[in-house]
C-alpha cells in the first residue's frame, strides 16, 4: 500500500491492528477506545453505524468485539480515504464499509430502522460564531466544533437509523450531559447507562460515556467512575486492560 505525504502507520495500541494517520488531521484518542468498549454488542447486534468515523478507529476497535457489519460515515474526504486505507490495511474490507458523505444524507444508504446499534465520537463544542475560537485547520475545526452538524442532529440521525430496542452510544463532555439526555428522550432513545471518566481520581470528569435504547424501558444506571491515569500519570490498570 502506497502512503501519501504526511501519512504514517502506527500500531493501534497493543491490539493486532495498525492505523494510518496524518498529524494535520484529527487522530484517534482514548475517547474512541472507551466508547467502542462501552457500547452493548450482544448476539442480536449484526449491523452497526459509526457516525463521524474520522480515520476509522472506532470500527477497527469494534471489529475486535463483534462480527457485525460495520459502516462508518465521514464527511471529510481525506479522513474517509484514510479510513478506507485502514480497513484495507487490517484486512477488514469484508466487514467494514466507509461512506464519504454528510451523515444527514443517511437515507441514500440505509433504510429507516435498519441498524442494531449506532455509535459516535462527535464534535464536542458548540459554535457560536466566534471564529477566533476555532482551530486554523478547517479539518480539525469540523472534527471539534458543531459546524457541519449539531448534537441534536446526530442523535436524531441515530434514532432514525436504529431499529426498536437498538443501542445508541456516544462519548461527550459532562457539561452537556443534561442536554444529551433531553435530546435522547426527544428522539425516542431512553438513556440506560452512563459513566463519567476522570483523568485522575481527584479531578473532575473530563468526558462521559452514555448509552440509550430506542423505545427502551425506563431506568438509568450510573456506573462507577473510570479513572484513566494513576497518581504518577501512567494509565490505570482498567485502561491498560482495554489496550490488550
C-alpha positions in Angstrom: 0.0 0.0 0.0 1.4 3.4 -1.0 1.2 6.2 1.6 0.5 9.8 0.7 2.6 12.7 2.0 2.2 13.2 5.8 0.7 9.7 6.3 2.3 7.4 8.9 1.4 3.9 10.0 1.1 3.3 13.8 0.3 0.3 15.9 -3.2 0.7 17.2 -2.3 0.4 20.9 -1.4 -3.2 21.8 -4.1 -4.7 19.6 -3.4 -6.7 16.4 -4.3 -3.7 14.4 -2.5 -0.9 12.6 -3.7 2.6 11.7 -2.6 5.2 9.1 -2.8 8.8 10.4 -1.9 12.3 9.5 -0.7 14.8 12.0 -2.7 17.6 10.4 -6.0 15.7 10.8 -7.9 14.6 13.8 -6.3 11.4 15.1 -7.9 8.7 17.3 -7.8 9.3 21.0 -8.6 7.3 24.2 -12.2 8.6 23.7 -12.7 6.3 20.7 -11.4 3.3 22.5 -13.6 3.9 25.6 -16.8 4.4 23.6 -16.0 1.3 21.4 -15.7 -0.8 24.5 -18.8 0.8 26.2 -21.5 0.1 23.6 -23.5 -3.1 24.1 -22.8 -5.6 21.4 -24.9 -8.6 22.2 -25.8 -11.6 20.0 -28.6 -9.6 18.2 -26.3 -6.8 17.0 -25.5 -7.5 13.4 -25.4 -4.0 11.9 -23.6 -1.1 13.4 -23.1 2.5 12.1 -20.4 4.9 13.3 -21.4 8.5 12.8 -18.4 10.7 12.0 -15.9 7.9 11.8 -12.8 10.0 11.1 -10.0 7.7 10.1 -11.9 4.6 11.1 -10.5 4.0 14.6 -13.9 3.1 16.2 -14.8 0.5 13.5 -11.3 -1.0 13.9 -11.8 -1.3 17.7 -15.3 -2.7 17.3 -14.0 -5.4 14.9 -12.2 -6.8 17.9 -15.5 -7.2 19.8 -18.1 -8.2 17.1 -18.5 -9.9 13.8 -21.3 -7.4 12.9 -21.3 -5.5 9.6 -19.9 -2.0 10.5 -20.4 1.1 8.4 -18.5 4.4 9.1 -19.8 7.7 7.7 -17.3 10.5 7.4 -18.0 14.0 5.8 -14.3 14.8 5.1 -12.9 13.2 2.0 -9.3 12.9 3.2 -10.4 11.3 6.5 -12.7 8.9 4.7 -10.0 7.9 2.4 -7.7 7.3 5.4 -10.4 5.2 6.9 -10.7 3.1 3.8 -6.9 2.5 3.7 -7.1 1.5 7.4 -9.8 -1.0 6.7 -7.8 -2.5 3.8 -4.5 -2.4 5.9 -6.2 -4.6 8.5 -7.9 -6.9 6.0 -11.4 -6.0 7.2 -13.0 -4.9 3.9 -15.5 -7.7 4.1 -16.8 -6.5 7.5 -16.3 -2.7 7.4 -17.5 -0.1 4.9 -16.7 3.6 4.8 -19.1 6.1 3.3 -17.8 9.6 2.4 -20.8 11.8 2.9 -22.7 14.1 5.3 -24.4 11.8 7.9 -27.6 13.9 7.3 -27.8 12.1 3.9 -28.2 8.7 5.6 -31.3 7.9 3.6 -29.2 7.5 0.5 -27.5 4.4 2.1 -29.8 3.0 4.7 -33.4 2.0 5.3 -35.0 3.7 8.3 -34.9 1.5 11.4 -32.4 -1.0 9.9 -29.5 -0.7 12.3 -28.9 -2.7 15.5 -26.5 -0.1 17.0 -25.2 3.4 16.3 -22.1 4.8 17.9 -20.4 8.3 17.7 -17.5 10.3 19.0 -18.9 13.6 17.7 -17.7 17.2 17.8 -17.9 18.3 21.4 -18.1 22.1 21.1 -21.0 24.4 20.1 -20.2 27.0 17.6 -21.4 30.5 18.4 -20.0 32.3 15.5 -16.7 33.4 17.1 -14.2 32.2 14.5 -11.2 33.3 16.8 -12.0 30.3 19.0 -11.7 27.9 16.1 -8.6 25.9 15.0 -6.8 27.3 12.0 -7.1 24.0 10.2 -10.6 23.6 8.8 -10.5 19.8 9.0 -9.8 20.0 12.8 -12.5 22.6 13.2 -15.1 20.3 11.7 -14.0 17.4 14.0 -14.1 19.5 17.2 -16.9 22.0 16.7 -20.6 21.6 15.7 -20.3 23.3 12.3 -21.5 20.7 9.9 -23.8 19.0 12.4 -25.3 19.6 15.8 -25.7 17.3 18.8 -29.4 17.1 18.2 -28.9 16.2 14.5 -26.5 13.4 15.5 -29.0 12.0 18.0 -31.9 12.4 15.5 -29.9 10.6 12.8 -29.1 7.8 15.2 -32.7 7.4 16.2 -33.8 7.3 12.6 -31.3 4.6 11.8 -32.0 2.4 14.8 -34.5 -0.4 15.0 -36.7 -0.6 18.0 -34.6 -1.7 21.0 -31.4 -0.8 19.1 -28.5 0.7 21.0 -27.0 4.2 20.7 -23.8 5.1 22.5 -21.6 8.2 22.4 -18.8 9.9 24.2 -19.1 13.6 25.0 -18.4 16.3 27.6 -20.0 16.2 31.1 -21.1 19.9 30.8 -23.6 18.8 28.1 -24.9 15.8 30.0 -28.4 17.2 30.6 -28.7 18.4 27.0 -27.7 14.9 25.8 -30.4 13.3 27.9 -33.0 15.8 26.7 -32.1 15.2 23.1 -32.1 11.4 23.5 -35.5 11.4 25.1 -36.9 13.8 22.5 -35.8 11.4 19.8 -37.2 8.3 21.5 -33.9 6.9 22.8 -34.2 6.1 26.5 -31.0 6.7 28.5 -29.9 3.4 30.1 -26.4 3.8 31.4 -23.8 6.5 31.9 -20.2 6.5 33.0 -18.1 9.5 33.9 -14.4 9.4 33.0 -11.7 11.2 35.0 -8.1 11.8 34.1 -7.2 11.3 37.8 -9.3 10.3 40.8 -9.2 13.7 42.4 -10.1 15.6 39.2 -13.4 16.5 37.7 -14.8 14.3 35.0 -13.4 15.2 31.5 -15.7 13.0 29.4 -18.8 10.9 29.8 -20.0 7.7 28.1 -23.7 7.4 27.6 -25.8 4.6 26.1 -29.5 4.5 25.3 -32.1 2.1 23.8 -34.6 3.2 21.2 -38.1 2.8 22.9 -36.3 1.2 25.8 -37.8 0.8 29.3 -37.1 3.5 31.9 -34.2 3.1 34.3 -30.8 4.8 34.1 -27.7 3.1 35.7 -24.8 5.3 36.7 -21.7 3.1 36.6 -18.7 3.6 38.8 -16.3 6.3 37.5 -13.5 5.4 35.2 -10.1 6.9 36.1 -7.7 6.8 33.2 -4.4 7.7 35.0 -2.8 6.8 38.3 -1.3 9.3 40.6 2.0 9.0 38.8 0.5 9.9 35.5 0.6 6.4 34.0 -2.5 4.7 32.5 -4.6 3.0 35.1 -5.0 -0.8 35.1 -8.5 -0.6 33.7 -7.4 1.4 30.7 -4.4 -0.8 30.2 -6.6 -3.8 30.1 -8.6 -2.2 27.3 -5.4 -1.9 25.2 -4.8 -5.7 25.1 
